[in-house]
Amino acid sequence: MRILVFQHIAIEHPGIFRDFLAADGIPCDAVELDAGEPIPDLRGYDALWVMGGPMDVWQEAEHPWLVPEKRAIREAVLERGMPYLGVCLGHQLLGAALGGRVGPMPRPEVGILEVEVTEAGRRDPIFAGSPARFAALHWHGAEVADVPPGAVVLARSALCAVQAMRVGERAYGFQYHVELTDRTVREWGEVPEYACALDATMGEGALPRLDAEAVRAMPAFNRDARRLYDGFMRLVRRQAA
């Protein structure tokens, strides 16, 4: 089994999932698209993970690699039926690549805020054992405004109607962040776009407060990540069998 990861900035990687994969002995190949690394042949992989980044899905002129990335996502999901896990930008790219609509939010969603699992989400195996409501880290100003054909909304929040979705049987997108480690907030706070969004939403100098709050919540975040990872990897193993 081998996992392919698309990254859009070096510090937005699979995070705690890298530890889970290493413990399971599963290789993970990361492609840094913003650095010009080429997309490999998808036939060598069992699943595709697409991480976050400071760019937006519609910024193809500024980031031309978004065009082949969307094409690869369509190939993975629609042509190959590969299990897909997208986080934040990766969630939005799933929506945009498959015919949904992604756009700016009226108000950015930044901070540790509540997510509610929908009725469809409670029936989905990826949320098996998950509470109906839980806290999660959000750091985004764009959203999937209209889901693509065949999508089911699995979770929502007060500011974002599509916090999680499934397209078909094996493609999942999560707007909130599930991959967190103790270093995540501090590292992301060094990215100018993220720092500006944080200060604009939570007030100037919010980074230390958010970092402390995230560290306190990390055991719950990592427990939720483990549950999601286990559910997704069961899907990958069934597909690869």
C-alpha positions in Angstrom: 0.0 0.0 0.0 1.3 3.5 -0.9 -0.3 6.9 -0.3 0.2 10.0 -2.6 0.0 13.4 -1.0 -0.3 16.8 -2.8 1.1 19.7 -0.7 0.8 23.4 -1.5 3.1 24.8 1.1 5.7 22.8 3.0 4.3 23.4 6.5 0.9 22.0 5.5 1.6 18.3 5.5 -0.3 15.3 6.8 0.8 16.2 10.4 -0.2 13.5 12.9 -1.3 11.2 10.1 2.4 10.8 9.2 2.9 9.3 12.6 0.0 6.9 12.1 1.3 5.9 8.6 4.8 5.3 9.9 3.5 3.1 12.8 1.5 1.1 10.2 4.5 0.8 7.9 2.7 2.5 5.0 4.8 4.6 2.6 3.7 8.2 1.9 5.0 10.2 -1.0 4.6 13.9 -0.8 4.6 16.1 -3.9 5.2 19.8 -3.3 3.2 21.3 -6.2 4.0 24.9 -5.3 7.7 24.1 -5.7 7.1 22.7 -9.2 7.3 19.0 -8.4 5.6 16.9 -11.0 2.5 14.8 -10.4 3.5 11.1 -10.7 1.5 8.3 -12.4 -1.5 7.7 -10.1 -1.4 4.0 -11.0 1.4 3.6 -8.4 -0.8 4.6 -5.5 -3.8 3.3 -3.4 -5.1 6.7 -2.2 -4.7 10.4 -2.7 -4.5 12.9 0.1 -4.6 16.7 -0.7 -3.6 19.1 2.0 -4.2 22.8 2.7 -2.5 26.0 1.5 -2.7 29.8 1.4 -3.9 30.0 -2.2 -7.5 29.7 -3.5 -8.8 27.2 -6.0 -9.6 29.9 -8.5 -6.1 31.5 -8.6 -5.0 29.5 -11.6 -3.2 32.5 -13.2 -1.1 33.0 -10.1 -0.6 29.2 -9.5 -0.8 27.4 -12.9 -0.1 24.0 -11.3 -3.7 24.1 -10.0 -4.9 23.2 -13.5 -3.0 19.8 -13.6 -3.8 19.2 -10.0 -7.5 19.5 -10.6 -7.1 17.2 -13.6 -5.3 14.7 -11.4 -8.1 14.9 -8.8 -10.7 14.1 -11.4 -8.7 11.2 -12.7 -8.2 9.8 -9.2 -11.8 10.1 -8.1 -13.9 9.8 -11.3 -11.8 7.5 -13.5 -9.8 5.4 -11.0 -12.2 5.4 -8.0 -9.3 6.0 -5.6 -10.0 6.8 -2.0 -9.4 10.5 -1.6 -9.0 12.6 1.6 -8.8 16.4 1.2 -8.3 18.9 4.0 -9.1 22.6 3.8 -7.8 23.6 0.4 -7.9 19.9 -0.5 -11.6 19.8 0.4 -12.2 22.9 -1.7 -10.2 21.4 -4.6 -12.3 18.3 -4.5 -15.4 20.4 -4.8 -14.1 22.6 -7.6 -12.5 19.8 -9.6 -15.7 17.7 -9.7 -18.1 20.5 -10.7 -19.1 22.2 -7.4 -18.7 25.9 -6.7 -16.1 27.4 -4.3 -16.0 31.0 -3.3 -15.1 33.5 -0.6 -17.0 33.3 2.6 -18.9 36.4 3.9 -16.9 36.1 7.1 -13.7 34.0 7.5 -13.9 31.1 9.9 -10.8 31.1 12.1 -10.3 29.6 15.6 -11.5 26.5 17.5 -15.2 26.2 16.8 -17.9 23.6 16.9 -18.6 21.2 14.1 -21.9 19.3 13.9 -22.2 16.0 12.1 -25.3 15.8 9.9 -27.7 12.9 9.8 -26.0 11.6 6.7 -22.7 11.9 8.5 -23.9 9.9 11.4 -24.6 7.0 9.0 -21.2 7.3 7.3 -18.5 4.9 8.4 -15.9 7.6 8.4 -17.7 9.2 11.4 -18.3 5.9 13.2 -17.9 6.6 16.9 -17.7 10.3 16.5 -19.8 12.6 18.8 -22.6 14.5 17.1 -20.8 17.8 17.9 -17.1 18.4 18.5 -14.6 21.2 18.5 -12.1 21.6 15.6 -9.6 24.1 14.3 -10.7 26.3 11.4 -8.5 28.7 9.4 -10.1 29.5 6.1 -11.9 32.3 4.2 -13.2 30.3 1.3 -15.8 27.5 1.2 -17.5 24.9 -0.9 -20.7 27.0 -1.6 -22.3 24.4 -3.9 -21.3 20.7 -3.6 -20.5 18.8 -6.8 -22.8 16.2 -8.3 -23.1 13.1 -6.2 -21.9 14.8 -3.0 -23.4 14.2 0.5 -22.8 16.8 3.2 -21.5 15.0 6.3 -20.8 17.9 8.7 -21.5 21.7 9.0 -20.8 24.6 11.3 -22.5 27.9 12.1 -20.5 29.8 9.4 -19.9 27.0 6.9 -22.6 24.7 5.6 -20.2 22.2 4.1 -17.6 21.2 6.7 -17.3 17.7 5.4 -18.6 15.9 2.4 -18.4 12.6 0.6 -18.4 12.4 -3.2 -19.4 9.0 -4.4 -18.3 6.2 -2.1 -14.6 6.9 -1.5 -13.8 10.6 -1.8 -13.9 12.7 1.4 -13.3 16.4 2.0 -12.9 18.1 5.4 -12.9 21.9 5.6 -11.8 21.8 9.3 -8.3 20.7 10.2 -7.9 17.1 11.4 -4.1 16.7 11.0 -2.9 18.9 13.9 0.2 18.5 16.0 1.5 20.6 18.9 3.5 22.7 16.4 0.8 23.4 13.8 -0.6 26.7 15.0 2.8 28.2 15.7 4.1 27.2 12.3 1.0 28.4 10.4 1.2 31.7 12.2 4.4 32.4 10.4 2.6 32.4 7.0 1.7 36.1 6.2 -1.7 35.2 4.7 -2.6 33.1 7.7 -1.4 35.6 10.3 -3.4 38.4 8.6 -6.6 36.2 8.6 -6.0 35.3 12.2 -5.6 38.9 13.4 -8.5 40.2 11.3 -10.8 37.5 12.7 -9.7 37.1 16.3 -7.9 40.4 17.0 -4.3 41.5 16.8 -1.9 39.3 18.8 -4.3 36.3 18.7 -1.6 33.7 17.8 -0.4 32.9 21.3 -4.0 32.6 22.6 -5.0 30.3 19.7 -1.8 28.2 20.1 -2.4 27.7 23.9 -6.0 26.8 23.2 -5.0 24.3 20.5 -2.4 22.7 22.7 -5.0 22.2 25.5 -7.4 20.6 23.0 -4.7 18.5 21.2 -5.6 15.2 23.0 -9.1 15.5 21.7 -7.9 16.6 18.2 -5.6 13.7 17.9 -8.2 11.2 19.1 -10.6 12.5 16.4 -7.7 12.3 13.9 -7.1 8.7 14.8 -10.7 7.8 14.5 -10.9 9.4 11.0 -7.6 7.8 9.9 -8.8 4.3 11.0 -12.1 4.7 9.1 -10.4 6.0 6.0 -7.7 3.3 6.0 -10.3 0.6 6.3 -11.7 2.0 3.1 -8.3 2.0 1.4 -7.6 -1.6 2.4 -10.9 -2.8 1.1 -10.3 -1.0 -2.2 -6.8 -2.4 -2.5 -7.7 -5.9 -1.7 
